[in-house]
Amino acid sequence: MFGDLFEEDFSFISNNHCGKGKKAKPRDSEPPAPRDSTNLSGIKNQGGTCYLNSLLQTLLFTPEFRGNALFSLGPEELGTLDDSSKPDAKVRIIPLQLQRLFAQLLLLDQQAASTTDLTESFGWNSHEEMRQHDVQELNRILFSALETSLVGTSGHDLINRLYHGIVVNQIVCKECKNISERQEDFLDLTVAVKGVAGLEEALWNMYVEEEYFENENLYQCGACDKLVEASKSAKLRKLPPFLTISLLRFNFDFEKCERYKETSCYTFPIQINLRAFCEQTEMDDSEYMYELFSVIIHKGGCYGGHYHVYIRDVDELGNWQLQEEEDRLIEDKALIDSENAKETENPLAVLTGILSEEESKQIPVDQLGQKLLEKNGVSWNKKYRKQYGALRKYLQNHPQIFQFSPDENKVGLKKKQKVPFKSDSQGQDLQSPPQKNDVQWNSEKNPATLKDSSAGCHWFDLNDSKVQPIKEKDIEKQFQGKESAYMLFYRKSQLKRPPEARGNPRYQIPEHLLNEMNAANTELQKKRAACDSANNGIDLHLHLSSCYKFHNGALHPSLTWKESVVDLTIDRRKTLGDLRQSVFQMLESWEGDMILSIAKPLPAGLHLYQILDGDELTLDGIGLADGADIFVWNGKEVGGTKVMTGPDHEPVVVNVLRLEEYNEGGKGQHFTESQHVFSCSTKLGDLRRALAPSGGIILKNGSGLDKEAKNWEIFLEEDMKETVKSIGLIDGCSVLVLDSHDQSFVNVSSGNLTAFTYDISWLQVKNFCRMDDEEKHVKITATIETVMSDIKMKAIRELQLEEELANESCLRPVSGNGKLLSPVPEDYTVKEAELRMGSLLGLCHGKAPTSTQLFLYFIVGSDQNASPEMEIVVEETASVKE
């Protein structure tokens, strides 16, 4: 049922702590979460190991098992995990892994520990871990496995010392009084639940009440050599330091032929006196007293369910604080703060406090006013005069407290007077304070202690990874029902813990494990810091005004982009003031005001938006995103030119088309093309004057950039007061400027262009054929019906390349991150190629696929990141093998 728990086969042992000879396990990208407010570690569930987790936590919180027994065994007896791969080394794997797990549970700053290494030492596979087992059976098997593993060491009797007890069964002959007895060893007692009110009644039935042999049911006495009347009883002959009790919750219904779980009420005490159940009863009561310290709970039915455990924190290793306790402490602190505030607001309390601290009995009234200013940071006249009047008059109004010198220039406290420390708004006394030597000023009162006066009385619910504090009375909820107590663990009340063990998780842990846990915690801190930095770090691009010039409506770098931008990584939880300080440190030569403005690269160039303000605000709070562009300047001008900022002054790149020649009946192929930049707040009238100073009309494609257009719309006279933004002109929009001699193409009454039927715009082509010309690109006027081969030829001519290149090149769209996409078939139109006007194409070496071919990417090797990406063109009809 439990795999190879008894086998000490070293071949399967985990050795991941030393990094040798172990198959790598998949690791989460983020480090495990730290411990919560209880400061106790849970145990991860491997998929069905809650029963194991509950038992392991019970053993961990059995201090004598953990420290006096398990941790007392050193490497000289157990060996080391580093030697587990050596064929001749005797390494006792199970106790070593148990020691290591306990050290992790006690010291490693993580929310939950893993039992994978321990269960591997048991010989369990993943199938074994997924099975639901019985925790009572596991308790016996685990103890047996530990005993087997510790043979030949000083810990060979570890289990016997702590858990071994003896029951003696006796039969007494009523005739000859001969006693026949049989002794039984036990590591745990199994007691009935069905038909029994609780543990004490069950123990009474087992170890106090006698069974009688009489009438037809007689006993064959060995001494009398005949059938006689007799009595049979059982007693506890030897009590162990730790008493484990298993409750028989699962029974079998013989009428229904099925198992069922007994969910009736079954009580058990926090403290129990076992004298009545023992053979020897003459010892002191303390020898029979036991205290409950662990309750393993089963939730569910007889065919499955879930285990968790209630544990008493004997060594006070955890922080015990219920939510209502936290709420009470918060309320107490608020009350204390409120009282402190009232004291500082109350002039009687402040003045009596100052005078009580003076060694001389009386001080000048003016000096008292000065001391009040020093203490409160504000003068009497500013804080109190409006409500209480002048300082001298206020002192005179309280003769029962303050006493003046004969000349009334000095004042002090009246002798043997209690000084009031609370008053209403008129200064009337409400309550008398402690004597003057007891008064404490500006001192924080300590919150109520979290620990109960009795040591180790706090209970926790350890439910796999989750740990939470509970009250002792919560145990009563587990007396009955589908979620009820299943195993009880008692410890002798005589067992006392040394003072140095209290609240000390490092107590008795071997040095080598302390060192390992310290190193592991250091590594965890590094990983958490790196993860925290990665999760909260944002990359900012700082654009320095000294490297920019303003022309054509936008900011442009004087140098290369790389030389004009400084990258800075900063924690988003830091303030704007921290960011400003970081920038100052980076730019040591900066002089004058420093203004940080949000910037955004637009087609026209860099444009500035709102100024970042509020140095106390966090970067996250002001909405600064990862990858944001920040412009560093004086807030007024760049290179002597005033810069207009904000969304109302965004520069817009407009594609301006003009007829190349008078060409009635043409289809739009004869155009000149140029780009102009206008502020989005520019009025259309100003745009017309700039583009057609000698008169003329302007038309806009009526259906936008992405759809086929059958007509152009003329901007009418009433549109001239509209702005570029309100009229809908955006980056890349095309406008057609017609001078007076071109206007015959326009039906002015309808505003429609009659001679042109295509959407006229442009595509960009960038040269990838020659590396020295890679930065060079041109704009090609096109319509949605233009064929790709024509665009390629125009681009080759515009780029001044050899026309022979046409047979050995193709056009490939360029994605937003700069990647070259699949080549476009040359017999496709712009519409068929699904290209958006304004798209960027790369002129590359290689032939484009035809409409019957496929363009594929492939890599060779298993590492997708390290292997180079390769390309191939195949016919659609080709097989995979080909």
N, C-alpha and C positions, 0 to 999 in steps of 0.2 A: 504493500500500500504506500510505503514511503520510500520507494526506490532503494538505493544502496546505502542507507543511512549508517550501517554498521561497518561498511568497507572503508579501509584507509588506502584507497587507490589514488596515488598521487598524480596520475596522468591527466586528471580533469581539473586540477587546481588552478584557480585564478591567481595571477601574479601581477595584476595591473598596477599595483602600487610601485613596482620597481621597473615596469616597462619592458620586461623581457619575456620572450617566448609566449606571447599571448595574442590571440587573434583580436584585432581591433574591433571594438563595439561602436555602433553608431552613437554619436554624442550630440546632444541638443546644442544649438548654437548659443543659447543663453545659459549662464550659470544658474545653479539651483537657487531658489528664493531663500533669503535668510530666515532665521527663527522668528516667530511672531512674539507677541507681548508676553507669552507664558515662559519664554526662554527654554522651552523643552522641544526636543526633536521628535517628530513622528517617524513612521516607517512606511515606505512606498509599498503599495499592493502590487504584486507581480501579476495579478490577474485572477487570483483566488487564494491568496496567502494571508487573509485577515486572521485566520486561526493561529498561524505562526507568529504574526506580528503581535497579537495580544499576549501570547505566552512569552515572547522575547521581552516585551516591555515589563511584564511581571518579574522576570528574572533580573532585568536591569535594575528595577526598583526594589530588589531584595538586596540591601547593601552587603550583607554577609556573604551572599553568593557572589556578588559582583567583585567586591574588594578582597575580603579575607580569603576567599577560595580561588576564584578564577584569576584575578590580577596578581596573585601571589606567585603564580607559576611563571618562571622566567624562561628566556631562550635556551638556557643550559639544559632545561628539562623538556621543553616543547619543540626546540629547533626554531628555525625561522622560515618564513614564506619564501625568502630569497633562495633557500636551498631546496625548495620543493621539486625542482627539475633534476636535481642530482640523483642518480639511480641508487646510491648507497646511503643517502641521508635519511635519517628517521625523523620525519617532520609530522607532528600531530596537528593535522590540518583543522579539524573541527574546533578545538579550543582556541587555536590561533585566530581563526576567522571570527569566533565569538568575541574574543578579546578586542579585536580590531573594530568590530561592529559596535560594541559597547563604548569604546573610546570615541567613535564617531558620534554616537547618540549623545554622549556627555559633552563633547568639546567642539565638534565641527559645526560651524555656523551655517546650518542649512535647515530648511523647513522639515525635510524628511530624508532619512538615510535609506540606502538600498540594501536588500538582503541577497542580492544576486550572487555575490562571492560566497556567502555562507551556504546558500542552497546548492551551489555548485559543489561545495565541499561535501554536501550530503549525497551527491551523485544524482540530484534531481535534474530532469530535463524540463523543457518548457511545458510538456504535456503534464508532468507531475505537478508543476506549479499551478496549472489551471484547474486541477481537480479539487473539489471541496472535501476536506478531511475533518476528522473529529479531533478537537483540541485536547480532550482527555487522553486519547490514545497517543497523540503526538507527545504529550508531556512525558509519558512513560518511555516511549521509544527514544526521545531525545536524551533523557537521563541515562538510559541504557547505553546509547551511543557515546555519550560523554565518558561514562565509566570505562567502556572498552578502550576509548582513545587515550585515557589517562593511566592505564595499567603501567606500573613501573615508575610512576612519578609520585611526588609527595601529595599530589591531588587525587590519588587512586581512590580515596574514600570520601571525596568531596560530597557526593550525593548522599551517602550514608550519614555523614556527620550532620547534615542539615535537614534531611527529609525522612530518615529512616525511623520507623516506629514499630512497636510490637503489640499485637493483639493476642491474648491467650483465651482459648475456648476450654471450658471446664464442664465435666459431667460428674455430679456427686451422687453416689449410691446412698439411698435413704436407709439401707439396712446396715451396711458395714462402714459407711461414711468414707469409702475409698474415693479418691479424686483422680479422675482420668483427665489429663489435659493435653492440648495440642496448641503449639505456638505458631503464629503466622506473622511474617514480616510485611510491612506495608510502606509504600512511598506516598500513597494517597488513599483516602477513605472514600468509598462509594456509598452514598446514602439514598434512601428511597424518597420520592416526592409524592407519589400517588397516595391519597388518603391520609397524608400527614400534614399537620398545620405548619411545621417549621423544623429547623435544624435541631433544636434542643429536644423536641419530641422524637425525632428520628433517632438521635443518639440515645435517648432513654429507652426506646424500643430495642435498640441493638445491644446496649451495654449495661442496662439495669434490670429490665424485665427478664424473668426466667421462663424457660420452656420446660414443661413437665412431661415425663414419661409415666403414664398410668393407664389403668383399665386395660384395654386391649393393646395399647401401644406401650410396651414395657422395654426396658433397657437390659441388654446382656452384660452383666457385670463380670469383669475378668477376675476380680478377687473372690466374689461369691460363687462364680461359675454357674449363674442362673439368671433368669429374667426377673428384674426387680423394678420397683419404682425409683425414679431418679429425677434430678433437675439439671437442666443445661443452661449455661450462661456464658457470656463473653465479657472481657474487661480489657481496658487499655493498660498494658503492662509497662510500656516505655513510650513517653511522649517526645516527639522530635522538636527541635527549635522552631521549625516551620511546618504547619499542618495544612495539607492540601486536601480539600474536600470536593468530590465530584458529585453533582446532583443528577439523579436518574430521571431526567426530563423526558427521555424518549422511551416509549413502551410499545408493546404489541397487543393489538386487539384481536384475540383468537376467534371471536365471533365474526368479525368483519374481515379477518385475515389481512390486516394492514397495520403499518406502524402509525403512531400518532405522537404528538408532543403534548406533554402535560403542562398546561398553562395556568393551573389553579394557584391560589396564593400560598406562598411558602416563605415564611419569615426567617431571618437569621440576624443575630445580634452583632453590634460593632465590637463588643467585648463579651467573652464567654469564659465561664469557670468550668473546667473539665473534671473537677474532683469527683463528682458523682459517678463518672464513667470509668474511673481508674481503679486498678487493683490495689495500689498503695494509696492510702488517703491520709496518712498521718503527717505529711509535710505541711509547710506553711502555705497559705492560700496563693502566694505569689508564684509558687511552682506550677499552679494549674491555670493561671490566667493567660488568656490569649487575646490579641487585638487583630481585627480584620484590617488588611492592608491592600487587598486586590480582589476584584470581582470581575471575572470574565463573563460577558453577557452574550447570549445568542439571540439574534433577531431573525424570525422566519419560522419555517416548518421543519418537519423531520427529514425532508428530502433535500434541503438546501437552506441557505440563509447567509447571515453575515455576523461576524464576531467583532466586538470591540471591548475595551476593558476600562473599568474605573480603578484608579490607583491612588493610594495615599502616599504623599511625598514625604517619606520618612526623614530624608536628609535635607529637606527644604531646598531642593535644587531649582525649583520653578518659581516663577512670579505668579502668585495667585491673586486674581482680582476679577470679580464678576462685573458685568456691565453696570448693574445697579450700584456696585461699590464705586466704580469709576464716575458714574453720574453724581453720586453723593460727594465724592472728593472735589469734583468740578464745582458743585454748588457751594461746598464749604469754602473753596478758594475764592469764589466770587463774593461770598459773604465777607470773608476776611478783607479782600480788596476794597469792598464797599465800606467796611468799617474804617479801614485805613484812610480812605478818601474822605470819609466824614470827619475823621480826626484832623486831617490837614485843612479841611474847610472850616473847622470849628476854632474860632480865635481863642477861646478859653483853653482848649487842649494845647494849642501851639504855644501860647504865652506861658502857661504853667510849665510846659515841658522845657522851654528855654530857661526859665528861672530856676527850675529844679536842678539843672545841670551846672548852675553857677556855684562856685566854691564860696564866694562872698555872699552874704545874706541879701544884699541889695545892690542894684546897679542903676545908673542914670537912665531915665525914661528914654532919652535920645539913643542911648546905647542899645536899649531893648528893641527899639524900632529898627536899628541897623542889623541886629542879630536876626530879627524876623525876616528882613530882606535877604540876608545870606541863606537862611534855612529854606524859605519858600521861593526865592528867586523873584519875589514881587513885594512891593512896599505895602505898608498898612493902608495908606491913602488910596492906592490903586485897587486893592483887593477887598478891604473891609469898611472903609470910611462911609461909603454910600449907605450901607446897611446898619452899621453899628456906631457911627460917629467918630470923633477924633480919638486917638489912642489914649491920651491922658484921661479924657472923659470916660472912656470905656473902663479903664482901670479903676477909676473912682466909683463907678457904678457897681463894682463887685468888691465891697469892703470885706466881705466874709472870706475872700480868697487872697486879695492883694493888700499889702501894707506899705504905706508911703513913709518916707523919712519926715522929720518935723518940718523941713523946708520944702517938702513935696517935690524935690528934684530927683530923688531915687525911689525905687520901688522893689519889693521882694514878696515872697510868699508868706502868708500868715503862718505862724508856728502851729504844729499839730493840727493842721486842717487837711481834710480830704479834699482833693481837687476834682471838680467835675470834668468828665471827658466827653460828655455828650450834651448837646444843647439844641433847643429848637431855634427857629430863625431869629428870635428876639434875644437869644443868649440866655434863656431861662434854663436852670439846671434840670437835667432829666435823670442823671445817674452819677454816682460817685465812683471814681476810679480806684485802682490800688494805691498804696502809699507811694510817695514820690520815688523811692528807690526801686520800685517795681516797674515804673513806667519805661517802656522801650519805644524809641522813636524810629520811624522808617525801617522797622525790622519786619521781615517776612516770617509769619508763623509757620512752623513745620506742619505739613499735612498729617492727618492721622496715619499711624503705622499700618502697613498692609498685612503684617503677620499677626496671627492670633497668638495669645500668650502661651498656649500649649504648643510645644515643638512638634513639627511634622504632622499637623492635624489637617492639612489641606489636601483636597482630592482633585484629581484631574480625570477627564474622559479622553483616553487616547484611542482615536478611531482612525487607524491607518495613518495618513499624512496629517490629519487634523488633530490638534490638541486644544482642549478648552477647559477652563476651571469649572468645577461644580461644587455644590454644597453637599455636606455629608448626608443631609436628609433626602437628597435626590436618589440615594441608593434604594430607598423604600419603593421607588417607582418600579424597580426591577424585581420585586417580590413575585409578580405574576404577569400573565399576558404573553403575547407572541414575542415580545422583547423582554426576556427575563434572565435572571442569574443562572449561570451554568456551571461555573467553578468558583470556589471560595478559597482564599489563601489567608491563613492566620499566622501571626508571629507571636512568640512568647513575649509577654509584657516585660519580663525581666531583661530582655535584650535592650541595652542602651547604646547609643551612638556616642563616640568621642566628640568633644566640642570642635575639634579641627575638621570634622567631616561635615559639619553643618554649613550648608550653602556653598560647599566647595566641590565642584564637579571633578577637579583634578586629583582629589584625594585617592591615594593608593594606585593611581595609574602608573604603569612602568614608564621609565624615562624614554625608552625608544618610541613608545606610542605617543607620549607627550610631544616629542620632537616631530613625529610624523604629522600629528594633528596641527601643530603650530605652522609647519610648512604648508599643509593643505589649506589652512585658513588664510595664510599670506597669499597663496595662489588664487583662492576664491575672491579675496579683496581686489586683486589685480584684475581678474576677469570681470568682476562686477563694475569696477571703475571703468574698464575699457568698454563694457557693454553700456554702461550708463552714459559714457561719453558719446558712444556711437548712436544711442537712442535719442540723446538730447543735443548733440552737436549739430550745428548748422554751418554750412559753408557760405560765406558771403564774398561777393566780388566787389572790391573797392576800386572805384574809378577816380583817379586823382585829377583835379581840375588843372594842375600845372601841365598835364600831358594832353590836354584837349584844346580844341579851338571850336568856335561857334560860327558856322556858315551854312547857308542854304537851309535855314530853319531848324537845324539840329546840331548836336555836339558830335565832333568827329575826332578820333585820336590823332595827335600830331605824329606819334611814333607808331610802331606796330601795336596791335591789340594786346599782345603778351606783355609789352613793356609799359603799357598804360594802365594795366589792371593788377592789383595786389589781392591775392586770395587770403582770406582769414577764416579760420574755424573757431567758433565760440559756442559756449553752452547757452541754449535758448532760455535757460532759467536765470541767466545773468541779466543785469539791468542795462538800460541804454547808457547810463553813466559808465558802466564797466566797458561797454563797447567803445565809447568815446575815449576812455583812458587807454585802451588797447591801441586804438588808431594813433593817438598822440605818441605812444611809445614807439610805434612803427615808423612814424614820420617825425623824427627828432628835430628836423629843421623847420617844421611848420610854425608860422607866425600869424598872430591875429586870431580872429574868430574862426571856429570850425563848425560848419553846418553840414549835417548829414541828411541827404535827400534820397528818397526812393527813386531809382532810375529804371528805365526799361528800354532795351534796344528795339528800335522800330526800323522798318525798311529805309526811312529817311536818315536814320542815325540815332544817337542816344537822346532820350527825352527825360526830363525831370518832373517828378510829381510832388507829393507832400513832403514837408520837412519833418524829420523824426524829432519829436519833442517829448519831454517828461523823463528826465534822467533817472528817476526812481522807479519807473515802470520796467517790467521784465520784457525781454525781446519777444517772448511768447505772447505776453499780454498785449503788445502793440501789433501783433500779427506778422512779425518778420519771418518769412518763410525760408526754407533751405534753398540755396542757390540765388537768393535775392541780390540785385545789383544796387550798390550804394554809391552815390556821387559825393565826394568830399570837396567842399568849396567854401567860399565866404558868404554864400547866400545871396549875392548880388550880381556879380558878373564873372565871365570867364574870358581871359585874354583881353580885357578892356571892353567887351561887348556884353550888354545887359541881356540876361537870359530869362525868357518868359517860361513859367512852369505851370504844371497842372493839366488836367484832362481837357480844359478849354483851349489849350494851345498846342495840342498834339500835332506834329507835322504829318501831313498826308502826301504820299507820292502818287501823283496823277500821271497817267500815260496819255500824252497829247498827240493826236493824229491829225495830219493835214494832208490834203490832196497834193500829190506830187505834180500833177499836171491836169489840165482840163480834159476829162476823159468820160464823156457822157456815155452811159450804157455799160461802164466797166463793173467788175465784180469786187472791187475793193482791194485789188492787188497792188495798186500804185499809190503808196503812202510814204510820207516821211513820218518819223516817230521820234519823240523826245520825252524825257521825264522831267517834271517840274514838282517842286515841293511847296505846299501851302499849309498854313496853320488851319486847323479844323474850324477856327472861329472866323476865318476870312469870309467876307460876304461875297456872294456870287458875282455881284457887280464889279468888285475889285478884281476878281479872278478873270472876268471877261476883259476888263481894261488891260490886265497884264498880258493876256494871251492874244487879244485882237484889238490892239490900240487904235487902229484906223477904222474900227467898226467891223461887224460881222456877227455871226451867231454861233452858239455852242450847243452841241447835242451830246446826250448821254445814252448809252445802251440801256434800253428800257427794262430789260429782264435780268440785269446783273451779270456776274462773271460766269456762272456755272451752267446756264441753260442756253439752248439755241435761241438766237434772236432773229426775228423777222423784220424788225424795224428799230430805228433810233428815235429818241424823243428829244424835241427841241426845248431848251430852257426858255420859258416865256419871260416877258418883262416883269411880271409880278413876282417871279422867282428871284430877282436880282437882290432882294433884301434878305433872302435866306443865307445861311452859312453853309460852308462846305460840309460840315457835320450833319446839319438838319436836312440837307438835300440828299444825303445818303452816299456821298462820295467817300470811298475808303481806299486804302493802299491797293494799287494795281488797277483801279478803275480806269477805263478809257473814256476820254472825251474827244469829240471830233470838232475841230474848229474850221468853219467855212467862212472864207472872206466873201466880199460882195459878189465877185464874179463866180463863186462856187454855189451861190444860193439858188441857182436854177434847179439844183437837184432836190430842193426842198419844197414840199407843198406847205407853205407857211400857214395856211388856214387850219390845216389839220396837225401841223407840227411833225409830220412824218417824212422820213427820208425815202425817196422813191427809187433811187438807182442802186442802192446797196441792200443786200438781203442777208448778209452774214454777220455773225458776232465777230467784231474785229478786236483783237487783243494781242498778247505776245507771250512767247515762251523764252526761258533763259537756257542757253547752251554753254556748258563749261568744258574746256579742253582737258581731257585726261590722256591724250595720245602722246603728248610730249611733256616731260616732267618740268622743263624749264618754263613752259607756258601754262602751267597748271592753274595759276591764279587767274588767268585771263578768261573772261566769259563775255558773251554777247547776247543781246535781246533780238529775237526774230519775230517779226509781225506774222500773225497766223490767224486763221479762222478755224472753226470746229470741223470744217471740211478739208482743211489743208492736209495733204498726204505727208507722212513722216519722212519719206525719201527726199521730198522737196525741202523740208526743214533742215535735214542733214546737209544737203548741198549748199543751202544759204549760209548755214553755220560755217562750213568749211571755207567758203569764200570770205565771210566776215572775219574769220580768224586768220585769214591769209595762209591757209595750209595748202599743200599740194592736192590737186583734184583727184590724183590717183588714189588718195587715201579713201575715197568714197567706196571702193570695192573691198576694203579691209577694215571697215569701221562700222560701228552701230551706235544707236542712241539708247542710253539706259537712264531711267528716272533715278533721282537721288533722294533718299529718304531724309526725314528731318534730322536724324543723327549722323548724316553723311554717308550712309551705306548705299552702294550701287545696287539697284534692284535689277530684275530680269530685263534683258533687251526688248525693245518694242519692235514687232514685225514692221518692215518698211512699207508694206502695202496698206497698212492701217491708216485711217484718218485720225486726227486728234480726238474726235468723238469716239471712234472705235477703240482707241488706245486708253480711253477713260482718263485722259489727262486734264487737269484743271489749268485754266489759263493762269499764267504767272509761274507755272511749275518749273523746277530746275532739272535739266537733262544733262547727262554726261556724254561727251563724244569719246568713245573708247575703242580700243583695238578689238577685233573679232567681228564675226558675222552675226547678224541678228537672225533668230529662228524665223522660219516661214510660218504661215498660219497652220501648217500640219505638223509642226515640230514643238517639242517641249524643251524648256530651259530648266535644268536641275542643278541644285547645290548638293555636294556630298563632302564628307570628311573621312579620313582613314585613321583608324585607331579608336580607343575607347574613351579617351579624355576629350570631351567636346570643347573644353576651353583651350587646351594646349595644341590640339591638332589644327593645321591650316584648313580653311574652307576652299574646296575646289568646285569647278563648274563643268557642265557637260551639256551638249545639245543632242537630243535623240528624237527619232520619229515617234509620233503618237502610237503607232502600231507595233513598236519594238517590244519584245518580251523583256521581263525583268532580268533573265539570264544574259541576254544580249547587252 
